[in-house]
Amino acid sequence: MSDLYKPFDEQINPTPNEEPIKPNPYEKPVEPLKKQKKTGGMKSFLSMVTAGVMGSALTLGAVTYTDVFDFLKTEPQPNAATSTESLSQSELTTSVVPTSNSSNPTASLADVVEDASKAIVGIVNYQNQSNPFSGAQGTVQSGSGSGVIFNVQDDDAYIVTNNHVIEGASEVEVSLYDGEKAKAEVVGADALTDLAVLKIDEKYATHTLKFGDSSGLRPGDQVMAIGNPLGLDLSRTVTQGIVSAIDRNIAVDTSAGKWELSVIQTDAAINPGNSGGALINTSGHVIGINSLKISDSGVEGLGFAIPSNDVVPIINELIEHGKIERPYLGVSLADLQEVPSMYLQSLPESVKGGTIVAQVEPNSAAANAGLKQMDVIVSIDGEEITNSSDLRKYMYTNLNAKDKATLKIYREGQAIEVEVNLANSTSPIN
């Protein structure tokens, strides 16, 4: 992901007189490649870049992304706060409500904000950490963000936030409108869409917000962002602006692979700590979940929110399954443009894009179809593939688990087609 696009999670307890360190799950440090004593061809290169990426990483989605310059990355730790408890969809289904972006003549903006703010919460991410001197384990505040209470059902209040706000947490704490604090349980989370659902005891919820229909938004519509910039000391800060653009596509790197988020652009001021907070219209309906901003010298007023019409189906599925069920291929990939040309000499000159199979998970859909390490995927069902994000996007948009897909690949310079019976990401085929 470009250095410009940054989630707004906030690092807690920075060293005095130093700028806060803002951990960014979307951005990974680029490790310099060490000089190799000998070139072992494509196979040795892919063996190197895939070392340590198999295992739990392969269960994250249909296609696992392997950053060829980050092959020493550490696997994320299990989230001790995560619950996979499933609720019946008929018991709790959130939907969008018809909404108008014109002001309510019976209420001022101050009234709308006052009412909406009661459903905005602060979220603190606690992570396990070892004392470097004693070796003792303890929890420390790792970051903070915002969230929105959107439903109360069966003694539980449900909160939507960004996945990057709670990712890696061993404990999650929610700070309520009245100052109360409550331990939260992670119902489900999805790294690709950067959404997560938490639940707390319903006694803490005094108000919920409804999701408005984001499909009717137009540039120029008035919006307000509510969240906790720079931590809980500035809880429920409100900034005002307009919808700057709709249907923006922002490429991001997540812990589950590359993805392209469809977002609303706004000039309402958004800062670190606003992640997971609400972008509301003048009717007081949530039309977006604040997630990204462009952070660069001389840049102002470029924030992005996940549209409510994209949020609602995701959170419903997270509540029902605890994760997003997607078609599963079972490979690790390295994009063609990231591989040194010396390893691509067998490819025809006409092949300008594609993604290389760096590793195949045993007994996966890919393995059963006969895909092999070093295969170069250039199309799926006749749709050209330029990188792993294209492949993932096509699969998640057009295919379901158990569907068949036809991959065009190059193997040792020869073009062949392979038919794959896709599995389910929650239960890969054996």
C-alpha positions in Angstrom: 0.0 0.0 0.0 1.1 3.5 -0.7 2.7 5.3 2.2 0.0 7.9 1.7 -2.9 5.7 2.9 -2.9 5.2 6.6 -5.5 3.8 9.0 -6.0 6.0 12.0 -5.4 3.7 14.9 -3.5 5.4 17.8 -0.5 4.2 19.8 -1.0 4.6 23.5 1.6 5.9 26.0 4.2 7.3 23.6 7.6 8.1 25.0 7.5 11.7 26.5 8.4 14.4 24.1 8.4 12.0 21.1 5.9 11.7 18.3 3.4 8.8 19.0 4.2 5.7 17.1 1.3 4.7 14.9 1.4 0.9 14.1 -0.1 0.4 10.7 -1.3 -3.2 10.0 -1.7 -2.3 6.3 2.0 -1.4 5.8 4.9 -3.8 6.3 8.5 -2.8 6.6 10.5 -3.6 3.5 13.4 -5.9 4.4 16.4 -5.4 2.1 17.2 -8.6 0.2 20.6 -10.1 1.2 23.0 -10.8 -1.6 22.8 -14.4 -2.6 26.0 -16.4 -3.2 24.5 -18.2 -6.2 21.3 -17.9 -8.2 19.3 -21.1 -7.9 16.6 -20.2 -10.4 12.9 -19.6 -9.8 12.4 -22.6 -7.5 15.1 -21.4 -5.0 13.7 -17.9 -5.1 10.2 -19.0 -4.4 11.4 -21.4 -1.7 13.1 -18.4 -0.1 10.1 -16.1 -0.2 7.6 -18.6 1.0 9.7 -19.9 4.0 7.5 -19.6 7.1 4.3 -18.4 5.3 2.5 -21.8 5.3 0.4 -23.0 8.2 -2.2 -20.7 9.7 -1.7 -18.0 7.2 -3.2 -20.2 4.5 -6.6 -20.3 6.3 -7.0 -16.5 6.1 -8.8 -16.5 2.8 -9.1 -18.0 -0.7 -5.8 -16.7 -1.8 -2.9 -16.0 0.6 -0.7 -13.1 -0.4 3.1 -13.5 0.0 5.0 -10.3 0.0 8.2 -11.3 -1.8 10.2 -8.7 0.2 8.7 -9.7 3.6 9.3 -13.4 3.8 10.5 -13.1 7.4 7.3 -11.7 8.7 5.8 -12.9 12.0 2.5 -14.6 12.1 -0.2 -12.7 14.0 -0.9 -14.0 17.5 -4.2 -15.7 18.2 -6.8 -13.3 19.5 -7.8 -14.5 23.0 -10.8 -12.2 23.1 -12.3 -13.7 19.9 -15.5 -15.6 20.2 -16.8 -17.8 17.3 -20.2 -18.2 18.9 -22.9 -18.1 16.1 -26.2 -16.4 16.4 -29.2 -17.2 14.2 -29.5 -14.7 11.4 -33.2 -14.4 12.1 -32.4 -13.3 15.6 -30.2 -10.4 14.6 -30.1 -8.9 11.1 -29.0 -5.4 10.6 -30.3 -3.5 7.5 -30.1 -0.1 6.0 -33.0 2.3 6.3 -34.3 4.7 3.7 -32.6 8.0 4.4 -32.5 11.6 3.2 -29.4 13.7 3.2 -31.4 16.9 3.6 -31.5 18.3 7.2 -34.3 17.3 9.5 -36.4 20.5 9.8 -37.4 19.6 13.4 -33.9 19.1 14.7 -30.7 21.2 14.6 -27.3 19.6 13.7 -26.5 20.0 17.4 -29.5 17.8 18.3 -28.5 15.2 15.7 -24.9 15.1 17.0 -26.0 14.9 20.6 -28.2 12.0 19.9 -25.8 10.1 17.7 -22.8 10.6 20.1 -24.5 8.4 22.7 -23.9 5.4 20.4 -20.2 6.2 19.7 -17.7 4.3 21.9 -14.0 4.4 22.5 -12.1 1.1 22.0 -8.8 0.2 23.6 -6.6 -2.7 22.3 -4.7 -4.5 24.9 -2.0 -7.0 23.9 0.2 -9.5 25.7 3.8 -8.4 26.2 6.7 -10.0 27.9 8.9 -8.0 30.4 12.3 -8.0 28.7 14.0 -8.2 32.2 11.9 -10.7 34.1 10.2 -12.5 31.3 6.8 -12.1 33.0 3.8 -11.8 30.7 1.4 -8.9 31.0 -1.0 -6.8 29.0 -0.3 -3.4 27.7 -2.4 -0.8 25.9 -1.4 -1.1 22.3 -3.8 1.3 20.5 -7.2 2.8 20.5 -10.0 3.6 18.1 -13.7 4.2 17.9 -16.8 2.1 17.4 -20.6 2.4 16.8 -23.3 0.6 18.8 -25.7 -0.5 16.1 -28.0 -3.2 17.8 -29.1 -4.6 21.1 -30.4 -8.2 21.2 -30.7 -10.9 23.8 -28.8 -9.1 26.6 -26.0 -8.1 24.2 -25.1 -4.8 22.6 -23.3 -5.0 19.2 -20.6 -2.6 18.1 -19.0 -2.2 14.7 -15.4 -1.0 14.3 -12.4 -1.5 12.1 -10.5 -4.8 12.1 -7.2 -2.9 12.4 -8.4 -1.3 15.7 -8.7 -4.7 17.5 -6.3 -6.9 15.4 -3.9 -8.8 17.6 -5.7 -7.9 20.8 -5.7 -10.3 23.8 -8.3 -8.0 25.5 -10.6 -5.3 24.2 -12.1 -2.6 26.4 -14.9 -0.3 25.4 -15.4 3.2 26.9 -19.1 4.3 26.9 -20.8 7.7 26.5 -21.4 8.0 30.3 -17.8 7.2 31.2 -18.5 3.5 32.0 -16.0 0.9 30.7 -16.7 -2.6 29.7 -14.8 -5.7 28.5 -15.8 -6.5 25.0 -15.9 -9.9 23.2 -14.9 -10.1 19.5 -17.8 -11.7 17.7 -16.0 -11.7 14.3 -13.5 -9.8 12.3 -12.4 -9.6 8.6 -9.1 -8.2 7.7 -9.8 -7.7 3.9 -12.8 -5.4 4.5 -11.3 -4.0 7.7 -14.4 -4.6 9.7 -15.0 -6.2 13.1 -18.0 -6.7 15.4 -17.8 -6.6 19.2 -20.4 -7.3 21.8 -20.8 -6.0 25.4 -23.5 -6.4 28.0 -26.6 -4.6 26.9 -26.9 -2.7 30.2 -24.1 -0.5 28.9 -25.9 0.5 25.8 -28.2 3.6 26.1 -28.5 4.3 22.4 -28.0 2.7 19.0 -27.5 4.2 15.5 -29.2 3.0 12.3 -27.4 2.5 9.0 -28.6 4.8 6.2 -28.6 4.0 2.6 -25.2 5.0 1.2 -26.2 4.3 -2.4 -28.0 7.7 -2.6 -25.0 9.7 -1.6 -23.7 12.5 -3.9 -20.7 14.7 -3.8 -21.6 17.8 -1.9 -23.9 16.0 0.7 -23.2 17.2 4.2 -21.7 14.7 6.6 -20.2 14.6 10.1 -17.5 12.4 11.5 -17.7 11.4 15.2 -14.9 9.5 17.0 -12.0 9.7 19.4 -9.1 11.4 17.7 -5.8 11.0 19.5 -7.2 8.8 22.2 -10.1 8.9 24.7 -9.2 12.3 26.1 -10.9 13.8 23.1 -13.9 11.4 23.0 -16.7 12.0 20.6 -15.1 14.8 18.7 -17.3 16.0 15.9 -16.1 17.3 12.6 -18.2 18.5 9.7 -17.7 18.4 5.9 -19.1 17.1 2.7 -19.0 13.9 0.6 -16.1 14.7 -1.7 -16.5 11.7 -3.9 -18.1 8.3 -4.0 -17.0 4.9 -5.3 -13.3 5.6 -4.7 -11.1 2.4 -4.9 -8.1 2.3 -2.5 -5.5 -0.4 -2.7 -4.5 -1.7 0.7 -2.3 -4.4 2.1 -3.9 -6.3 4.9 -2.8 -9.2 7.1 -5.0 -11.4 4.9 -3.6 -10.1 1.6 -3.9 -7.3 -0.9 -7.4 -5.9 -1.3 -9.1 -2.9 -3.0 -11.5 -1.1 -0.7 -14.5 0.8 -2.2 -14.8 3.9 -0.1 -16.5 7.3 0.4 -14.2 10.2 0.3 -14.9 13.1 2.6 -13.2 16.3 3.7 -14.5 16.1 7.3 -11.4 16.2 9.5 -10.4 12.7 10.5 -7.4 11.9 12.7 -5.6 9.0 14.4 -8.2 7.4 16.8 -11.2 8.0 14.5 -10.9 4.5 13.0 -14.1 2.6 13.4 -16.1 5.8 14.1 -19.3 6.9 12.3 -19.7 9.1 9.3 -23.3 10.3 9.6 -25.6 12.3 7.5 -27.8 15.2 8.7 -30.6 12.7 9.5 -28.3 11.0 12.1 -27.9 7.8 10.1 -24.5 6.1 9.7 -23.6 6.2 6.0 -20.0 5.1 6.5 -17.4 3.7 8.9 -14.3 5.9 9.0 -11.2 3.8 8.1 -8.5 5.6 6.1 -6.9 8.9 5.4 -4.2 10.3 3.2 -1.4 11.5 5.5 1.3 13.4 3.8 3.0 16.8 4.0 0.7 19.5 2.6 -2.3 17.2 2.2 -5.5 18.1 4.0 -9.1 16.9 4.0 -8.7 13.5 2.3 -10.4 10.9 4.5 -12.2 7.7 3.5 -15.1 5.7 5.0 -16.4 2.2 4.2 -20.0 2.8 2.8 -22.8 1.5 5.0 -24.2 -0.6 2.2 -20.9 -2.5 2.2 -20.7 -2.6 6.0 -24.1 -4.2 6.7 -23.8 -7.5 4.8 -20.3 -8.0 6.3 -21.4 -7.4 9.9 -24.4 -9.7 9.5 -22.2 -12.5 8.3 -19.6 -11.8 11.0 -22.4 -12.2 13.6 -23.7 -15.4 12.0 -20.4 -17.1 11.3 -17.7 -15.2 13.1 -15.8 -14.8 9.8 -16.5 -14.2 6.2 -17.0 -17.3 4.1 -15.2 -17.0 0.8 -14.2 -19.4 -2.0 -10.8 -20.9 -1.1 -8.0 -21.8 -3.5 -5.2 -22.7 -1.1 -2.1 -21.0 -2.5 0.5 -18.4 -1.6 1.2 -15.9 -4.3 3.9 -13.5 -5.4 2.9 -10.9 -8.0 4.8 -11.0 -11.3 6.0 -7.4 -11.2 7.6 -8.0 -7.8 9.7 -11.0 -9.0 13.2 -10.1 -10.5 13.1 -10.6 -14.3 16.0 -13.1 -14.1 13.5 -15.6 -12.7 11.0 -15.1 -15.5 13.0 -16.0 -18.5 10.8 -18.9 -19.5 7.7 -16.7 -19.9 6.8 -15.4 -23.3 7.5 -11.7 -23.8 3.7 -11.1 -24.4 3.0 -12.0 -20.8 3.1 -8.6 -19.0 1.1 -9.4 -15.8 0.1 -12.3 -13.6 0.7 -13.8 -10.2 3.1 -16.7 -9.4 2.2 -19.7 -7.3 4.8 -19.6 -4.6 3.4 -22.4 -2.5 0.5 -24.9 -2.7 -1.3 -26.0 0.5 -1.5 -29.8 0.6 -5.0 -31.3 0.0 -6.3 -27.8 -1.0 -8.4 -27.0 -4.0 -5.3 -25.9 -5.8 -3.4 -29.1 -5.0 -6.3 -31.3 -6.1 -6.5 -29.4 -9.4 -2.8 -30.0 -10.0 -1.4 -26.5 -9.5 2.3 -26.4 -8.8 4.9 -24.1 -7.4 6.1 -21.6 -10.1 2.9 -21.8 -12.1 2.0 -18.3 -13.4 -1.7 -17.5 -13.3 -2.7 -15.0 -16.0 -6.5 -15.4 -16.2 -9.5 -16.9 -14.4 -12.6 -17.8 -16.4 -11.2 -15.7 -19.3 -10.7 -12.6 -17.1 -7.2 -11.3 -17.3 -5.2 -11.3 -14.0 -2.4 -8.8 -13.6 -1.8 -9.4 -9.9 -3.0 -11.4 -6.8 -5.5 -8.7 -6.0 -7.2 -9.1 -9.3 -7.5 -12.9 -8.7 -8.9 -12.4 -5.2 -11.3 -9.7 -6.3 -12.7 -11.9 -9.1 -13.2 -14.9 -6.9 -14.8 -13.0 -4.0 -17.1 -11.0 -6.3 -18.1 -13.7 -8.9 -17.7 -17.1 -7.3 -18.8 -19.1 -4.3 -17.4 -22.1 -2.5 -17.9 -25.3 -4.5 -18.0 -23.4 -7.8 -15.7 -24.4 -10.6 -13.2 -22.0 -12.1 -10.8 -22.2 -15.0 -7.3 -20.9 -14.6 -5.0 -20.1 -17.5 -1.5 -20.6 -16.4 2.0 -20.8 -17.8 4.1 -23.7 -16.7 7.7 -23.8 -17.9 6.8 -21.4 -20.6 3.8 -23.4 -21.9 0.2 -22.1 -21.6 -2.3 -24.6 -20.2 -5.7 -24.5 -18.5 -6.6 -25.9 -15.2 -10.1 -26.5 -13.8 -10.4 -25.9 -10.0 -13.2 -26.9 -7.7 -13.1 -24.2 -5.1 -13.5 -25.0 -1.4 -14.9 -23.0 1.5 -12.5 -20.7 3.4 -14.0 -21.9 6.7 -13.6 -25.6 5.8 -11.0 -26.3 3.2 -11.5 -29.6 1.3 -9.4 -32.6 2.3 
